[in-house]
Amino acid sequence: MLAGMGLLLDSFWRAAAYCLRPRVIALSIVPLVLMALLAMGLGYFYWDAAVQAMRGLLESSSVLTSLWSWLQGWGLGDVTAVVAPLMVVLAAAPLLVVVSLLAVAILMTPALVALVADRRFPDLERKKGGSFLASVAWSVSSTVLAFIALLVSVPLWLVPPLVLVLPPLIWGWLTYRVMVFDALAEHASKEERQTLLRRHRASLLGIGVLTGYLGAAPSIVWASGVVFAAAFFVLVPLAIWIYTLVFAFSSLWFIHYGLAALDQLRAETAAAQPPAATPMVPPAPDAAPAALEPVQPATGAAALPGPETLPPHGNPAA
């Protein structure tokens, strides 16, 4: 438990420090520009129509009409003129959050993984347990599940405490699913990733939930643009930039935690393996074989006559 808490805090401070690096700030510009253009374009073409449609929806209910009349009787004026833009913002916020998350995961996370790995884990083997297509399929399926959970939980948002709990929990689960896969896809095998998810599930889900609550801050900034209409198109890019930084920070947090946990897992696996058997080497001979010596004739054998013992040709023997 203490080791897991130490790893959690260590990865948190490292992720916060990495967010101040010029390279990380530069990487956050690309998804920021894309998201800002998308949000401002949709707001320019569809904001008025969306507000009018939401206002008509709010005024079509007899129960809500009675509520608006009761609030106007207390001197609050045209309540639907304020509530309708807020409802549009709340309805569009999930889409903005998901697109920001996917933009950071696709455009920033691979570069952030390479940055952390090169600086902290240059010797960590890359087993490439997840491909780009697998990452996209994992992210899309997780996003669909998150949207289904959001739709199912919408009626519970009318209970004041739950509206502050359920959306961050769902966003945290989605962030946890997407970021962990991308953080480990390059270095961990499929079996190692499954082991880490099973062993560190509580800590990783806690990181996702905390970053989910951090993701609520841009919604407050963006919703304030409804009150300060003149600054709306300034606050929207600001909110998107905060979204981008929040998800960049969460990506770095998951990367530092995941790679450190993977390094520990491999160290434990290497330590648990039995030592390799030493191959048997035949002993060296005590001494080199003696040099060959000329063969001596056997003892007692008659020596063959050499040329010097033969009698001269034609001279009969004595």
N, C-alpha and C positions, 0 to 999 in steps of 0.2 A: 504493500500500500504506500509506504513512504517513498519507495523507489519510483513508483508511478507518479506520485505527486511531485517529486523532484524533477522527473522528466517533463511533466506538464508545465511547471513553472519555468524550467530552463528553456523549453521550446517557445514559451510565450515571450520571454524577454528577447530571445534571439529574433523572433519574428518582428517584434516592435522595432528593434534596432535595424533590421534589414529594410523596413519600410522607409527609412530615412536615406537609404542609398540612392544616389542619382540614377543608377540604372533601373531600379525598381520604379521610381517616380516617372522615368521616361517610358517604361513599359506600360504604365497605367494610362498614358495619354491616348494610345490607339483605341482601346475600348471606350474611353471617355468620349472621344470625338465621334465614334460611331453611334454610341448611345445618345449623345446629346443631339446629333442630327436627326436620329429616329424620333426621339421624344418631341423635339421642337417641330418637326414636320407633321407628326400626328396631331400635336396640339394646335398648330396653325390651321390645319384643314378640318379637324373634327371636334375641337374643344367646344365651340358654341353649340353645335348640334348635339353633342353628348350631354351638355348641361341642360339644354332644353328638353331632351328626351328624359333625363333623370327627373327634372322638375315635373313633367307631365306624369311620370310614373308615381311620384310622391303625392301628387294632387288627385290621382285617380282613386285612391283608397278612401273610403268613407271614414274609417277609423283614424287614418293619418290626417284627414282633413279636419276632423274634430280636434285632434291634438294641435294642429297648426292654429286653429281658431282660438283654442284655449291659451296658447302661448302668446298670440297677438293681443289677447285681452289683458295680458300682464305687461303689455307695452314693449314687446320684443320686435314688433314690426313684421316685415315679410320674412318669416323664418325659412321658407323654402328657397329663397334667393341665396341663403348662406348654406343650407343643408345640401342642396343639389350639387354645387361644386365639390363639397367635401366628399359626398358619396361617389362622384366621378373619380376623385383622387384615390379614394380607398379601393375602388374597383380596378383602377389602372395600376396601383402599386404592386400587386402580385406579379403582373406581367413584366413590369419594369425590373423587379427583383430577380425574376427567373432569367430574363434576357441578360441582365448584368452578370449574374452568376455564370451563365454559360459562356458569355464573352470572355470573362476572366479565365475560366477553365480552359478555353480553347486557345486564346491569344496570349495569356500570361503564364499559366501554370507550367508548361514545358520549359520555358526559359527560366522560371524561378527554380524549378527542380535542378536544372543544369547549374545554376548559380550556386545553390546550396551544396550540391554534390561536389562540385569542383573545389569549393573552399573548405568544406568540413569532412567530406568522405571521398577523397580522390581514389582510394583503393577499393571502394565498395563495388563488388561485381554487379554488372548490369545483366540481369537474366531476362528482361523484356517479357514479363508475364502478362502484359496487356497491350494490345495494338490500338491504333487510332480508331479503327472502326468499332472495336469493343468498347472503347471509352465513350464514343458517341452513342452507341446503343445503350450503355449503362446510364448515361446522363439523361437520355430521352425517356427511358423507362422509369427512372427515378422521378423525373419531372411530372410525368403523367400520374404516377401514384401520389405525388404531393398535391397536385391539383384536385384529384379525387378526394383526398383527405380534407382539403380546404372547402370544397363544395359541400361535403357531408357535414362539416363542422360549422357552417355559416349560421344555422339557427341557434347554435350555442353562443354565438358572439353577442347575442342580446343580453346575456348574463354578464354584468360588468366585470367580474374577476376573470372570466374565461376568455374574454376578448384580449386580455393582456397576457394570456398564457398560451392559448392554442396556436395562434399564428407563429409566434417565435419558435415554438416546439416543432411545428411542421417545417419552417424554413431551416431550423437547425438540423433536423433529420435529413433534409434534402442537401444542405451544404456538406454534411458529414458523408453522405453517400457519394456525392460527386467528387469532392476534394480528396478523399482518402484514395479512391481508385486512381485518380490522376497523379497523386503524390507517389504512389508505389508502382505504377504501371511500368516504368522504365527499369527499375532495379530489382523488384521482387518477383519471384515466380508466383504462379497461381496458388500453389500450396502455401507458400510463405505469406501471401496476402490474406488468405483465409485464416491462417493461424494468428496473424496480428489482429485481424478484425475480431476474432473470438477472444483473444487475450486482453485487448485494450478497448473493447467496445464501449465501456462506460466512460473512459477518458475522452475518446474520440467523439462520442455523442455529446459529451459536455462541452467540448470545443465548439461543436456545431451549434449548440443551443446558445452559448454565450455570444457567438458571432451573429446568431439570429436576432438576439436582443440589440446588438450593436446596429444591425440593419434597420431597426425601427427609427433610428435617429434621422436618416434622410427623409423618411415619410413625414416627420414633424416639420422639417424644413420645407419640404415640397408643399405640404398642406397649408403652411403659413402664407404661401403665395396666393391662396384664395382670398385672404384678408387684404394683403398688400398686392392688389392686382397689377399695379404698375411695375412691380419688381418680379412678377411671375416668371418671365422668360430669363431672368437672371438666376432665380432660385432653382429652377429646374436643372440647368447644368451643374449648379452647386450640389444639388441632391444626388445627381448621377455620379459626380466625382467622388462624393462621400461613399456612395454604394461601391464604386470601383475600388477605393482604398480599403474599405471594410473587407471586401472579398479578397483583395490582394493580401491583406494581413491574415485573413483566415487561411488562405492558401499556403502562405509561408509558415503559419503555425502548424498546419497539418504536415507540411513537408519536413520541417525540423523534427517534429515528433515521430513521424513515420519512418524516416531514414535512420534516426537514432535507435528506435525500437527494432528496426530490421537489423542494424549492426549488432545490437545486443543479442538478438535471436540467433544470428549466425555464429557469434562467439560462443553462446551456450551450446549450440549444436556441435561445433568443433570440439569443445571441451568434453562433451558427453560421448564422443566417438572413441572406441578403443584404439590404442596406438597400433600403427601398422606393424606387421610381423617383419623382423629383420631377416633378409634372405640368408640362407646357409651358404657359406663360402668354403670350398674344400681347403684344408690346411696345405700350406706350401711344403714341399719336400725339405727334409733337414739339410741335405747337401746336394750339390749338383753331381750328376753321375761322373765317375772317374773317366779320364781320357783313355781312349783306346790304346793298347800297347801291342807291339808285335807279338804274334803267336810263337811261343817257344815249342820246339819239338818235344814230344812225350819222352819221359825218362825211360831209358833202356831201349829205345827204338833205334834201329840201325840207321845211321845217317846215309843218305844217298850220296854216291860219289859225285863230287863236283868235277868240273872240267879239268882242274889242276891235278886230279888223281888218276885220270884216264891215261893209259899208256899211249905213246906216240903211235900214229897210224902206221901200220905195217911192221911194227916192232912187236913180235909175239911176247906174250906175258911170260914171266919167269916161271 
